[in-house]
Amino acid sequence: MTRWAPRSVDVPVSHGLLEGLLQEPENPSFAAVACHPHPLYGGTMNNNVIYRVARGLYDAGGAVLRFNFRGVGRSTGAYANAIGEQEDAIAALDFLSARQPSLPLWMAGFSFGARVGLDVGARDPRVVRLLGVGLALTVFDLSFLYPVTKPKAFIQGEADEFGAGPQVEELVARMAEPKRLEIVSGASHLFPGKLPELEQAIGRGVAFLQDAR
C-alpha cells in the first residue's frame, strides 16, 4: 500500500469549490467520503476523529476523500444548516465516483458529518455502505435510518454528551439489518484519551462492512 500522504484537491460544487484531502492506495477495493463535525464549533476535515476514520478506511484498502464543508477553510459558501451541506456531500461523492468509477462508494461521518453524510448516503443509490461515529442524538433526528437496509456500522462513546451508549443502542435496535454498533467504554463525544480505542473500533466496524452482505 502507498504511504499515508493525502494530497490536496479541489472538489467542484455549485457555489465554487470544496477544499479536500484525497488518499488513494495503489489498488483500492472501495471509495469512501468522510464528513467532518459541526462547522460552527470548529469542525474541519482535520478533526482528530474524522482523521482516524479516514485513516481506518484507507488502511482497509479504501480510496478516501475528506473535505471541508462550505465556509470552512478554503471552501467557498457559508454554513447552511445541514441542508446545503448535503449538496457538498453529494459533490464529494460525484468527485470520487468520477475518479474511481468502478468502485463501490461508502459514506462516513462524525457527529454533524454523520447526520449529513448518512442522510445523503442512505438516499444515494451509489452508496453501498454507511459508517457513523459519534451520533448526536440530542441535536439531530436520525430516525430516517430505521428502514435503511444498506450495511451500517456505528461507533459511539459510552459517555457521549450528545448521545450516551443506551440512547444509541435504542436507536440502532430499531434499524433494519445488517447493522453493527460498538460502544467505546468511558469515551465522551470527542474521544479524548480514547483515540487508540477509537482506532481499533473503526477497524472492526470497517471489517464488518467489508464482510456484510
Number of C-alpha atoms within 10 A of each C-alpha: 11 10 9 12 10 15 11 14 16 17 22 16 20 11 14 12 20 28 21 21 20 19 21 23 17 12 11 16 17 22 27 28 27 28 35 29 26 19 23 11 7 10 21 22 25 15 15 15 24 24 18 19 29 26 20 23 26 24 15 16 18 27 27 29 28 30 28 28 35 24 16 20 15 14 22 18 18 14 16 14 12 18 10 16 24 21 19 28 28 18 18 26 26 17 19 21 17 10 13 17 12 11 17 16 26 25 31 30 28 32 27 23 32 29 27 28 29 29 18 20 27 21 12 14 10 16 20 18 24 26 28 26 27 30 28 23 19 11 12 15 11 16 13 12 19 14 12 18 15 21 20 29 24 26 23 30 26 22 18 23 16 19 21 22 24 12 15 24 16 10 15 21 13 12 17 15 17 15 21 18 19 20 21 21 15 14 22 21 21 20 22 13 11 15 16 12 14 26 16 13 21 25 18 17 23 23 15 17 21 14 8 15 9
